[in-house]
Amino acid sequence: MNLTPKHLGQTSALPTSPDKAELDYVPNPRGGELYLVRFAATEFTSLCPVTGQPDFAHLVIDYAPGDTIVESKSLKLFLGAFRNHAAFHEDCTVGIGKRLFDEMKPTWLRIGGYWYPRGGIPIDVFWQSGEPPKGLWLPDQGVAPYRGRG
């Protein structure tokens, strides 16, 4: 885990793949407090592994920090690295959640991947690290059920 931000305040190129993306973490400025952090990536893009066509999603990542928080610029670069990455919706969504959870070690994490339809069927994928901590406020992820997504 990198606790010295590599990207913050620097010019950073988009990684060529998610595996090559380096996520930066910084100490939690509110260590010991239970609170929720949310990232909404409304223009997430990856490629269909069968057709090579682009797939689009609205991702919502919620987590209760432990000792660290993810630095947002490195997260943006990591998510952008999926632009030319071929993977199924399930693999992208769960893989992002698990990588953040495994590296950052938050108290709790969930991700909702709200994928726009291809072939007429939207696919929504959800993963969480376990039961949310007692007392953690969990707002609705705020993404409408599919009817044009908005």
C-alpha positions as CSV (number, residue, x, y, z in Angstrom):
1,M,0.0,0.0,0.0
2,N,1.4,3.4,-1.1
3,L,1.0,6.0,1.7
4,T,3.0,8.6,-0.2
5,P,0.7,9.8,-2.9
6,K,2.4,9.4,-6.3
7,H,-0.3,11.2,-8.4
8,L,-1.5,14.1,-6.2
9,G,-0.2,17.4,-7.6
10,Q,1.6,15.6,-10.5
11,T,0.9,15.1,-14.1
12,S,-0.1,11.5,-14.4
13,A,-0.8,9.4,-17.5
14,L,-3.8,7.1,-17.7
15,P,-2.5,3.6,-16.8
16,T,-2.6,1.1,-19.7
17,S,-4.6,-1.4,-17.7
18,P,-6.2,-1.7,-14.3
19,D,-3.4,-4.1,-13.2
20,K,-0.8,-1.4,-13.9
21,A,-2.8,1.3,-12.1
22,E,-1.3,2.3,-8.7
23,L,-3.8,3.3,-6.1
24,D,-2.6,5.8,-3.5
25,Y,-3.8,5.8,0.1
26,V,-3.4,8.5,2.8
27,P,-3.9,8.3,6.6
28,N,-7.5,8.6,7.6
29,P,-7.8,12.2,9.0
30,R,-10.7,11.0,11.2
31,G,-9.3,7.7,12.4
32,G,-11.4,6.0,15.0
33,E,-14.6,7.6,13.8
34,L,-17.4,5.7,12.0
35,Y,-18.4,7.6,8.8
36,L,-19.2,6.8,5.2
37,V,-17.2,8.0,2.1
38,R,-18.9,7.8,-1.3
39,F,-17.5,8.0,-4.8
40,A,-19.9,8.1,-7.8
41,A,-18.3,7.5,-11.2
42,T,-21.1,8.3,-13.6
43,E,-19.2,7.7,-16.8
44,F,-17.3,4.5,-16.2
45,T,-16.3,2.7,-19.4
46,S,-14.9,-0.8,-20.2
47,L,-15.0,-3.1,-23.2
48,C,-17.2,-6.1,-23.8
49,P,-14.8,-9.1,-23.8
50,V,-16.8,-10.8,-26.6
51,T,-17.6,-8.0,-29.1
52,G,-15.0,-5.3,-28.1
53,Q,-17.8,-2.8,-28.0
54,P,-17.8,-0.2,-25.2
55,D,-19.9,-0.8,-22.0
56,F,-20.9,2.1,-19.8
57,A,-21.9,2.1,-16.1
58,H,-22.6,4.4,-13.2
59,L,-20.5,3.1,-10.3
60,V,-21.2,4.0,-6.7
61,I,-18.5,3.1,-4.2
62,D,-19.3,3.5,-0.5
63,Y,-16.9,2.7,2.3
64,A,-16.3,3.2,6.0
65,P,-12.6,4.0,6.4
66,G,-10.2,2.2,8.6
67,D,-6.7,3.6,9.0
68,T,-6.5,4.9,5.4
69,I,-8.6,6.6,2.7
70,V,-8.1,6.2,-1.0
71,E,-6.7,9.3,-2.8
72,S,-9.3,10.4,-5.3
73,K,-7.0,11.2,-8.2
74,S,-5.4,7.7,-8.1
75,L,-8.9,6.2,-8.0
76,K,-9.9,8.2,-11.0
77,L,-6.9,7.0,-12.9
78,F,-7.5,3.4,-11.8
79,L,-11.2,3.6,-13.0
80,G,-10.1,5.3,-16.3
81,A,-7.7,2.3,-16.9
82,F,-10.8,0.2,-17.6
83,R,-11.5,2.2,-20.8
84,N,-9.5,-0.2,-22.9
85,H,-9.9,-3.3,-20.7
86,A,-12.1,-6.1,-21.8
87,A,-14.1,-7.7,-19.0
88,F,-17.7,-8.7,-18.1
89,H,-19.7,-6.3,-15.9
90,E,-19.5,-8.7,-13.0
91,D,-15.7,-8.9,-13.2
92,C,-15.3,-5.1,-13.4
93,T,-17.6,-4.3,-10.5
94,V,-16.5,-7.0,-8.1
95,G,-12.9,-6.7,-9.0
96,I,-12.9,-2.9,-8.3
97,G,-14.6,-3.5,-4.9
98,K,-12.3,-6.3,-3.9
99,R,-9.1,-4.5,-4.9
100,L,-10.1,-1.4,-2.9
101,F,-11.1,-3.6,0.1
102,D,-7.9,-5.8,0.0
103,E,-5.5,-2.9,-0.3
104,M,-7.2,-0.1,1.7
105,K,-8.6,-2.4,4.4
106,P,-11.6,-0.2,5.2
107,T,-14.0,-1.2,8.0
108,W,-16.6,-1.9,5.3
109,L,-17.1,-1.4,1.6
110,R,-19.8,-1.8,-1.0
111,I,-20.0,-1.1,-4.7
112,G,-23.0,-0.9,-7.0
113,G,-22.4,-1.2,-10.7
114,Y,-25.4,0.1,-12.6
115,W,-24.7,-0.9,-16.2
116,Y,-26.4,0.6,-19.2
117,P,-28.1,-2.0,-21.4
118,R,-26.7,-3.6,-24.4
119,G,-29.1,-5.9,-26.2
120,G,-31.9,-4.5,-24.2
121,I,-30.9,-5.8,-20.8
122,P,-29.3,-3.6,-18.1
123,I,-27.1,-5.6,-15.7
124,D,-26.7,-4.2,-12.2
125,V,-23.9,-5.8,-10.1
126,F,-23.5,-5.4,-6.3
127,W,-20.7,-6.5,-3.9
128,Q,-20.0,-5.7,-0.3
129,S,-17.4,-6.8,2.1
130,G,-19.8,-8.1,4.8
131,E,-22.4,-6.7,7.1
132,P,-22.2,-2.9,7.5
133,P,-21.0,-1.8,11.0
134,K,-23.8,-1.0,13.5
135,G,-24.5,2.7,13.5
136,L,-23.2,3.4,10.0
137,W,-25.6,5.6,8.1
138,L,-26.2,4.0,4.7
139,P,-27.9,6.3,2.3
140,D,-29.6,4.9,-0.8
141,Q,-27.1,4.8,-3.7
142,G,-29.3,7.2,-5.6
143,V,-29.3,5.5,-9.0
144,A,-32.8,5.0,-10.5
145,P,-33.9,1.6,-11.5
146,Y,-33.5,1.3,-15.2
147,R,-35.9,3.5,-17.2
148,G,-33.2,5.2,-19.3
149,R,-31.1,5.7,-16.1
150,G,-32.1,9.1,-15.4
